[in-house]
């Protein structure tokens, strides 16, 4: 009787081992897929960094972008200040 119980136990362990190996294969495949996606995203990020720089402004060799960015931000401030009295109630409700 004891040998029968041991055989059953060994068979259960072997079955569990097969299941775990199958799970490991699935996990390895998922890891490989994620690794490839990460490589793709990293390459895309590197491309964007080389085009726009790490601070988000487009890189142009003559430096026009920095001047444009500064003047645009000044224009935005002016526009915002001129609109505030007319939209005072809506901006307060948006803040709340």
Residue pairs with C-beta under 8 A, 6 or more apart in sequence:
50 59
51 58
51 59
52 58
52 59
53 59
57 65
57 66
57 69
58 65
59 65
84 91
